[in-house]
Amino acid sequence: MKKGFKENFLWGGATAASQFEGAWNVGGKGLSVGDVLTLKPDVDVRDFVTHNAYTLEGVKEAMKSQDTVYYPKRHGSEHYSHYKEDIALFAEMGFKVYRLSIAWSRIFPNGDDDTPSEAGLKFYDNVFDECLKYGIEPLVTMSHYEPPLNLTLKYKGWYDRRVIDFFTKYVDVITKRYKNKVKYWLTFNEVDSMVRHPFTTGGLLEDMFEANEFENVIYQAMHHQFVASAIATKITHENIPDSQVGCMLTKLTFYPYSCNPLDVLKAQQEQRNTLAYSDTQVFGEYPAYLLALFKNKGIVIAKEKDDDAIMKQYPVDFVSFSYYQSSVSSHDDTNLEKTPGNTIVGIKNPHLTQSEWGWQIDPVGLRISLVDLYDRYRKPLFIVENGLGYNDVLTEDNKVHDDYRIEYFKEHFKAMKDAVVEDGVDLMGYTSWGCIDLVSASTNQMSKRYGFVYVDCDDYGNGTYNRYRKDSFYWYKEVIKTNGGNI
């Protein structure tokens, strides 16, 4: 018997509404956090801290503007008007699954509305029908960096307990509406990212709170998302009995810089900073080390009496994650070269190459991550984001020769296969990030391209928005056709 991926392995690609759909003010959609995020062309693309710094004053200025140049997520890749063409391209590649998110503010424009928008619900009916026409399973993220902006202005985002009820009402609506169309669901994208970019994840603006309380605010908002995720899991299982609900974390993989025990300890501690959030969603309770952190920092989480019981009773069914690079940890990073990664800046690993954006390319780290997560959780795993951001060039005959991307995927797929065959990991599927070019989450650029399909649009929104197949399109099509047999 030939060893490899399981027969029903879910190959596909992933996008997010706020980076892809556009149509920010069409069909009754309300403003989301994503609609006020700004292109900052004068800021170094590796300076993620500055790119993710937002103030209440800046948000209010954005609300007055109709501009789509410096608020690029307002146009995205214009998927709203191209969805049939885009899904046909997925089908041509042979996608088994397509990960997308529902824009919460397209369903409930203000987040706290009494009734949902029928126009918004109908749009996703059309998208899911188009997927199912080609036999593509939708994998839907309920909240992917797009809280309705009104929840920030009126309730201070996820810090307010009432947002749990607004979110679970939204979940009840979409799971009832799409119960015959969507089986696979994720609650919050990269739930751990609240601590790194709290505005995009939780609608939290630091200058709306008292000085020195923001760290406590972040963890309080995180608690509210944990409770909301558990309730969402309960609702989804009730509305769709054969559904599966997963968590989604940023898999930040850390190596000790040396065999100095202090470096090993530092790597372990940094790894825990991410795993704390999946631990909570998988095991249904806060891990002891996170509770110790709260105690040592004087962080107090306000709970209602049933919160712990709800979290314990409704854990997730599977674990999904993003993986882009690994990082190095040292107890003393003085004079060590630094390089950015997925929402972090870490010590450069001299044994790895890196992308144009400084992200270290480490396919073996993906295998390590798969083994670590499966050993820890013993639940099915799903890689729902992975890929190479590159400044692709469209030739005069409308081709993109992206051998570098093919090589990147080839090595990562080999690592996946080794984890499955040699290490016994239960891997459900794989969705590459930005399978069609879209606006970058952190820097709001279009030029940082991940897709198998090129979208003719530059960082300032100029272009035809025509779609062109890259060389990697045809290569990935063969990977799916052979279920990874050509790797």
C-alpha positions in Angstrom: 0.0 0.0 0.0 1.4 3.4 -1.0 2.1 5.7 1.9 1.0 9.3 1.8 -1.9 11.5 2.7 -5.2 10.0 3.5 -7.6 9.4 0.6 -10.0 12.2 1.7 -7.3 14.7 2.4 -8.6 18.3 2.1 -6.4 20.2 -0.3 -7.3 23.9 -0.9 -6.6 27.5 -0.3 -7.6 30.3 2.2 -8.7 33.9 2.1 -10.3 36.4 4.6 -13.2 38.7 3.8 -11.6 41.9 5.0 -8.5 41.3 2.8 -10.3 39.9 -0.2 -13.9 40.9 -0.8 -13.8 44.6 -1.1 -17.3 46.1 -1.6 -16.8 47.7 1.8 -19.9 49.9 1.5 -22.1 47.7 -0.8 -25.1 45.6 0.1 -25.7 47.3 3.5 -22.3 46.3 4.9 -21.2 48.2 8.0 -17.7 49.4 8.7 -15.4 46.8 10.2 -12.1 47.2 11.9 -10.4 46.2 8.6 -12.0 49.1 6.7 -10.0 51.7 8.8 -6.6 50.0 8.6 -4.1 52.2 6.7 -1.5 51.7 4.1 1.7 53.2 5.5 4.0 53.4 2.5 6.7 55.4 4.3 7.0 52.8 7.1 9.5 49.9 6.7 7.5 46.8 5.8 9.4 45.0 8.6 8.2 47.4 11.3 5.0 45.6 12.2 4.6 47.5 15.5 4.2 50.8 13.7 2.0 49.2 11.0 -0.4 47.9 13.7 -0.5 51.1 15.8 -3.9 52.7 15.7 -5.6 55.5 17.7 -9.2 56.6 18.3 -8.5 59.8 16.5 -7.2 57.9 13.5 -10.2 55.7 13.4 -12.6 58.7 13.5 -10.7 60.3 10.6 -11.0 57.1 8.6 -14.8 57.1 9.2 -15.1 60.4 7.6 -13.2 59.3 4.5 -14.5 57.5 1.4 -10.9 56.8 0.3 -9.9 53.3 -0.8 -6.2 54.1 -1.6 -4.9 54.5 1.9 -7.6 52.1 3.3 -6.8 49.2 0.9 -8.9 46.6 2.6 -11.9 48.5 1.3 -11.1 47.3 -2.2 -9.3 44.1 -1.4 -9.2 41.9 -4.6 -12.8 42.8 -5.5 -13.9 39.2 -4.8 -17.4 40.5 -4.1 -17.9 41.0 -7.8 -15.5 38.2 -9.0 -16.6 35.4 -6.7 -17.8 33.1 -9.6 -14.6 33.6 -11.5 -12.5 33.0 -8.4 -14.3 29.8 -7.4 -14.1 28.5 -10.9 -10.3 28.9 -10.7 -10.3 27.0 -7.4 -12.3 24.3 -9.1 -9.8 24.2 -12.0 -7.0 23.6 -9.5 -9.1 20.8 -8.0 -9.7 22.3 -4.6 -11.4 20.0 -2.1 -11.9 22.8 0.4 -11.9 26.6 0.4 -11.3 28.4 3.7 -13.0 31.8 3.8 -14.4 34.1 6.4 -17.8 35.7 6.8 -17.7 39.4 7.3 -19.6 39.9 10.5 -20.5 43.5 9.5 -22.0 42.2 6.3 -24.5 40.2 8.4 -24.9 42.6 11.3 -23.6 46.0 10.1 -23.2 47.4 13.6 -22.6 44.2 15.4 -25.5 44.9 17.8 -28.3 45.1 15.3 -31.7 43.5 16.1 -32.0 41.7 12.8 -29.4 40.5 10.2 -29.0 41.9 6.7 -30.7 39.7 4.1 -28.4 41.1 1.4 -25.3 39.9 3.3 -26.8 36.5 4.0 -27.7 36.1 0.4 -24.2 36.9 -0.8 -22.7 34.0 1.2 -25.5 31.8 0.0 -24.3 32.5 -3.5 -20.7 31.9 -2.6 -21.4 28.6 -0.9 -23.7 27.5 -3.7 -20.9 28.2 -6.1 -18.4 26.2 -4.1 -20.8 23.2 -3.7 -21.5 23.3 -7.5 -17.9 22.2 -7.9 -17.8 19.9 -5.0 -15.7 22.2 -2.8 -16.2 22.1 0.9 -16.4 25.5 2.6 -14.3 25.9 5.7 -15.6 29.1 7.3 -13.9 31.3 9.9 -16.6 33.1 11.9 -14.3 36.1 12.9 -11.1 36.8 10.9 -9.8 40.3 11.9 -13.0 42.0 11.1 -15.1 43.0 14.2 -17.8 45.6 13.3 -16.3 49.0 14.1 -19.3 50.1 16.0 -18.4 47.5 18.7 -15.1 49.4 19.2 -16.7 52.8 19.4 -19.8 51.9 21.5 -18.5 49.0 23.7 -14.7 49.2 23.6 -14.6 46.0 21.6 -14.3 42.6 23.1 -13.5 44.1 26.5 -17.3 44.5 27.0 -19.1 41.3 28.1 -22.1 42.1 26.0 -20.1 41.4 22.8 -20.3 37.7 23.7 -24.1 37.9 23.2 -23.7 39.9 19.9 -21.3 37.3 18.5 -23.2 34.2 19.5 -26.4 35.7 18.0 -24.5 36.2 14.8 -23.2 32.6 15.0 -26.7 31.3 15.5 -27.9 33.1 12.5 -25.1 31.9 10.1 -25.1 28.3 11.3 -28.9 28.0 10.9 -28.8 29.7 7.5 -25.9 27.6 6.1 -26.6 24.4 7.9 -26.9 22.5 4.7 -23.9 24.1 3.0 -21.1 24.4 5.6 -19.8 21.5 7.8 -16.4 22.9 8.8 -16.1 26.0 11.0 -13.4 27.9 12.9 -14.4 30.4 15.6 -11.6 33.0 15.8 -8.7 33.4 13.5 -5.3 33.3 15.3 -7.0 33.7 18.6 -3.7 34.2 20.3 -3.0 37.4 18.3 -5.0 39.5 20.7 -1.8 40.0 22.6 0.1 41.2 19.5 -2.4 43.3 17.6 -5.4 43.8 19.8 -7.3 46.2 17.5 -7.6 43.9 14.5 -8.4 40.9 16.7 -10.5 42.4 19.5 -11.4 45.9 18.4 -9.3 47.3 21.3 -7.8 50.7 21.1 -5.3 51.4 23.9 -6.1 55.1 24.1 -9.8 54.3 25.0 -8.6 52.9 28.4 -6.8 54.2 31.5 -3.0 54.2 31.5 -1.4 51.0 32.6 -4.6 48.9 32.4 -4.3 47.8 28.8 -2.6 44.4 29.5 -5.5 43.4 31.8 -8.0 44.7 29.2 -6.4 42.4 26.6 -6.7 39.3 28.7 -10.2 40.2 29.7 -11.2 40.5 26.1 -9.4 37.2 25.4 -11.5 35.5 28.2 -14.7 36.8 26.5 -13.5 35.3 23.2 -12.9 31.9 24.9 -16.4 31.9 26.4 -17.9 33.0 23.1 -16.0 30.3 21.2 -17.3 27.6 23.6 -20.9 28.9 23.2 -20.4 29.1 19.4 -19.2 25.5 19.4 -22.3 24.5 21.3 -24.6 26.4 18.9 -23.0 25.0 15.8 -23.2 21.4 17.0 -26.9 22.0 17.8 -27.8 23.7 14.5 -25.6 21.4 12.4 -25.3 17.9 14.1 -22.5 16.6 11.8 -20.5 19.8 12.0 -16.9 20.1 13.1 -15.6 23.2 14.9 -12.0 24.1 15.3 -9.8 26.6 17.0 -7.1 28.5 15.0 -3.8 29.6 16.4 -0.6 31.2 15.1 2.0 28.5 15.3 5.0 30.4 16.3 7.8 27.8 16.5 10.9 28.7 18.7 14.3 27.1 18.8 16.9 27.8 21.5 19.8 29.9 20.1 22.2 27.5 21.8 22.3 24.5 24.2 22.7 26.9 27.1 19.9 25.8 29.4 18.8 29.4 29.8 18.3 29.6 26.0 16.3 26.4 26.1 14.1 27.8 28.9 13.6 31.0 27.0 12.4 29.1 23.9 10.0 27.0 26.1 8.6 30.1 27.7 8.0 31.9 24.3 6.4 28.8 22.9 4.0 28.7 25.8 2.9 32.3 25.0 1.2 30.9 21.9 0.1 27.5 23.1 -1.7 29.0 26.1 -4.6 29.9 23.8 -5.0 26.6 22.0 -4.5 24.8 25.3 -7.5 26.7 26.7 -9.7 25.9 23.7 -8.7 22.2 23.4 -8.7 21.3 27.1 -11.5 23.7 28.1 -9.7 25.4 30.9 -6.8 27.8 31.5 -3.4 26.0 31.8 -1.7 26.4 35.1 1.2 28.4 33.6 -1.3 31.0 32.2 -3.0 31.3 35.6 0.5 31.7 37.2 1.2 34.6 34.7 -2.1 36.3 35.7 -1.2 36.0 39.4 2.4 37.2 39.0 1.4 40.2 36.9 -1.6 41.1 39.0 -4.0 40.5 36.1 -7.6 39.9 37.3 -10.1 38.2 34.9 -13.8 39.1 35.7 -15.9 35.9 35.1 -19.5 35.0 35.5 -20.3 31.9 37.5 -20.9 29.6 34.5 -17.9 30.7 32.4 -15.5 27.9 33.4 -18.2 25.2 33.1 -19.1 26.4 29.6 -15.5 26.4 28.4 -15.0 22.9 29.8 -18.1 21.5 28.3 -17.6 22.7 24.8 -14.0 22.4 23.6 -13.1 22.4 19.9 -13.2 19.3 17.7 -9.9 19.9 15.9 -6.9 22.2 15.9 -6.1 24.4 13.0 -3.1 26.7 12.7 -1.1 29.1 10.5 2.6 28.3 9.9 5.0 30.6 8.0 8.3 30.6 9.8 10.3 29.7 12.9 12.2 31.9 15.3 15.1 31.7 17.7 15.2 32.5 21.4 18.0 33.6 23.6 18.1 34.6 27.3 20.5 37.4 26.1 19.9 38.8 22.6 22.5 41.6 22.9 24.3 42.0 19.6 22.3 39.2 17.9 20.8 40.0 14.5 17.0 40.3 14.5 14.5 39.6 11.7 10.7 39.9 11.5 8.2 37.2 11.2 4.4 36.6 11.4 3.5 39.5 13.8 6.7 39.1 15.7 10.4 40.1 15.6 12.9 37.5 16.6 16.5 36.5 16.4 17.8 35.5 13.0 18.6 31.8 12.5 21.9 31.6 10.6 20.9 28.2 9.1 17.8 29.5 7.3 17.1 31.6 4.3 14.4 34.3 4.5 11.8 36.0 2.3 11.8 39.6 1.0 9.9 40.5 4.2 12.5 38.9 6.4 10.4 35.8 7.3 12.6 32.8 7.8 11.8 29.9 5.6 11.8 26.6 7.5 9.9 23.6 6.1 11.4 21.3 8.7 9.9 23.6 11.3 6.4 22.7 9.9 7.1 19.0 10.6 8.3 19.8 14.1 5.2 21.9 14.7 2.8 19.2 13.5 4.5 16.6 15.8 4.5 18.9 18.8 0.8 19.9 18.3 -0.4 16.3 17.7 1.6 14.9 20.6 0.1 17.7 22.8 -3.5 17.5 21.8 -4.2 14.1 20.1 -6.9 15.8 18.0 -6.9 16.1 14.2 -4.8 18.9 12.8 -5.5 21.2 9.9 -2.9 23.6 8.3 -5.1 26.5 7.3 -2.5 29.1 6.5 1.0 28.7 5.0 2.7 30.3 2.0 5.4 32.6 0.6 4.8 36.3 0.3 6.7 37.6 -2.8 6.8 40.6 -5.0 5.8 38.7 -8.1 6.3 40.2 -11.6 3.6 39.9 -14.3 5.3 39.5 -17.7 4.1 41.2 -20.9 2.3 38.0 -22.0 0.5 37.9 -18.6 2.6 35.1 -17.0 4.1 34.8 -13.5 7.1 32.5 -13.4 7.2 31.8 -9.6 9.6 28.8 -9.4 10.6 30.1 -5.9 7.0 29.6 -4.7 6.9 26.1 -6.2 10.1 25.2 -4.4 8.8 26.6 -1.1 5.6 24.5 -1.3 7.4 21.4 -2.4 9.7 21.4 0.6 6.8 22.2 3.0 4.6 19.5 1.5 7.5 17.0 1.9 7.6 18.0 5.6 3.9 17.4 5.9 4.1 14.0 4.3 6.9 13.0 6.6 4.8 14.1 9.6 1.9 12.0 8.4 3.9 8.9 7.3 6.9 8.8 9.6 5.4 10.5 12.7 1.8 9.3 12.7 0.2 12.8 12.7 -3.5 12.9 11.9 -3.6 15.7 9.4 -7.1 16.6 7.9 -6.0 19.0 5.2 -4.1 22.0 4.0 -5.2 25.4 2.7 -2.4 27.7 1.4 -2.7 31.3 2.4 -4.0 33.9 -0.1 -4.5 31.4 -2.9 -5.5 34.4 -5.0 -3.5 37.6 -4.3 -5.0 39.8 -1.6 -4.2 42.7 0.6 -1.7 41.8 3.3 -3.0 41.7 6.9 -0.2 43.5 8.6 1.2 46.0 6.1 -2.0 46.4 3.9 0.1 45.9 0.8 -1.0 44.2 -2.4 2.6 43.7 -3.6 3.2 41.0 -0.9 1.7 38.3 -3.0 0.9 34.7 -1.9 -1.4 33.5 -4.6 -1.4 30.8 -7.3 -3.5 33.5 -9.1 -2.2 37.0 -9.8 -4.6 39.9 -9.3 -3.7 43.0 -11.4 -3.8 45.6 -8.6 -1.0 47.5 -7.0 -0.5 48.8 -3.5 -2.6 51.9 -4.3 -5.5 50.1 -5.8 -4.5 50.8 -9.4 -5.1 48.0 -12.0 -7.7 46.0 -13.9 -8.2 43.4 -11.2 -8.0 40.8 -13.9 -6.9 37.3 -12.8 -3.9 35.5 -14.2 -2.7 32.0 -13.5 0.9 31.8 -12.2 3.2 28.8 -12.9 2.5 27.6 -9.4 -1.2 27.3 -10.3 -0.5 24.4 -12.7 1.9 22.8 -10.3 -0.5 22.9 -7.3 -3.2 21.5 -9.6 -1.0 18.4 -10.1 -0.3 18.1 -6.4 -4.0 17.9 -5.7 -4.7 15.6 -8.6 -2.1 13.1 -7.3 -2.9 13.7 -3.6 0.7 14.8 -3.1 2.0 11.8 -5.0 4.1 14.0 -7.3 6.0 15.6 -4.4 
